[in-house]
Amino acid sequence: MSELPVFTVADLESQPQLDLPSFVNDDAVDLGVTAIEVIRTRRLNLAVRIVLRGDVVFQAKLRDTGRGNDEWLAGKAAVVERFGEPSLLVRRRHEEAGTPFDERDDVDHDISRAHGGSLPIRVDGELVGTITVSGEPDVIDHEVATEAVRRFRAR
C-alpha cells in the first residue's frame, strides 16, 4: 500500500469549496454519482452520503461497506454542520493548537467525529448540506470527497 497523504491546515484551507448559487436534489445525486466514479476508479471500499437541508438525498455503499459506516457518515457530517468546515480541517486545527478534538468536553463524541471525509455544501455562503465519505483511512476519505467536489465543479 502506498503512503497515506498528509494534509496540513494550510493545505486544507487552500482546497476548493462547494459554494454555488443553487444546489438542489438533482445536483446532490449528480455529486453522488461523481463520487462513485472516483471510488470505482480508485477501487476503494467506501460509502458516500449527501445530505441536503437535513435530508439524506443520496447514499451508496460500495464493496464491503454497510451499516457500520452509518455512524461514521453521520458523525463526520455532524462536525461539518457544527463548525462549518471540512471535518479533517476541524481535526487538524485542534491538533495544531495542541488541543485534540477528542478531548473537548463540549462535544458529544458519540455523535460528532472529527475524522476526514466530510465537506460542506454551501449556497451563496450558507451551509445547506454535506458530502461525506467513509470506509478507508480518513485522509483517503477526504481525498475522495474533495476529488468528487472538484470534478462536480468542473462540469
N, C-alpha and C positions, 0 to 999 in steps of 0.2 A: 504494500500500500504506500502511496506517495505521502509526503509530509502534508500535514494539515495547514491551511492558510492561517496567517496571524493577522488580526485586524487591530489597529490602534484606534484611539478616539479620533485622531485626525483622519485616518483612513475612512472611518465610518461616517464622519461629518461631511466628507467630500463626495460621498456616493449620491447618485441621483435619487430624488424622492418622487413619489407619485402624487402630484398635486395638479388636478385638472379642472377645467371649467364645469364639467359634469362627470358623473360616474354612476351608471345605473346597473341593474341586474345583468343585462346583456354584456356589459363591459366586464363585470365580475366573472362571468362564465368565460369570456374570451381570455381574461388574465389567467384563469384556472387552467384552461386548455394550453396556454403558453407555458405555464409551469409544468404541466405534464410532459410537454415536448422536451423541456430541459431535463426533467427527471429521467425520461426514457433514453435520451441521447447519452446521458452520463451513466445509465444503468444503475440507478440508485434505488434504495429501499426507503421510499418516502411517502408520507401523506401530506396533502395540501388542503387547506380550508380558507375560504374567503368569506368574511363576514361584512355585511353592509348594513349600517344602521341597526345593529343588534340582531340581524337575521343571517343565518348561515345560507348563503346563496349558492355556494359551490363547495363541494368536498369530494375528494377522491383519495383512495388508499391503494397504493401500488405495491406490488410484490408482497412482502411479509408484514406490511403494516396492518393494524387492526384497532380494536377497542383501546388497547394500551396507549395508543398515540393520542387519544382524545383529550386526556388531561393535560398533555404537553401542548397540544394545539391551543387549548383554552387558556392555559397558564401563561404561555408566551404572549398571546393576544391581550390578556389582561394587563400585562406590563405596558404594552403599547398604548392601550386605552387609558391607563392611568398617567403615564409620563409623556405620551405624545411623540415618542421617538422609537426607533428600532430597538427591539429587545436586547440585541447584542450591544448596542451603544449604551443602553442603560447600565448593563453589567460592567462594561469597560470603564464608564465614568466612575462608577463606585470603586472598582479596582484601582484606578489611577489615583483616586482620592484617599486610598488606604482604608476605605470603609466598605467591605464586601456587602453586596446586596443581601446575601443570605443572613447577615447579622442585623438587618434593620428590624426593629421591633414594632414599627408602624405599618408593617406589611404582613398580610396573611400569606405565608409561603406555601400553603396548600393550594392557594388559588392563583398566586402570581409567581411566575417563574422567569427570572431574568437570564434566559438562555437564548442564543441566537436562533433566528428563523422566522421572526415576525416583524413585518414592516407596516407603517401606517399608510392608509389611503386617504387622501385629502381632496376636497372640492373647494377651490378658492380659499385655501388655507385652513378650512375646518376639517377636523378629523371625522371621517364618516365610516371608516372601516379598517380592516386589516387583511393582509395576506400572510398566512402562517404555514410554515413547512416544518415537519418533524419526522425523525426516523434515523438520521445519520448524526455524526458528531455535529454539535450546534454551529460550528463555523461553516460546515458544508451546507447545513440547512439555510444559514444566512446567505451564502453564496448563491444557492439555487433561487431563493426568493428574490434576491437582487437582480439576478440574470433574467428572471421572468419579468420583472418590472422594466428592466432595460429594453427587452425585446418588445414588450407591450407598448412602451412609449415610442418605439421606433416605427410602429405600424402606421 
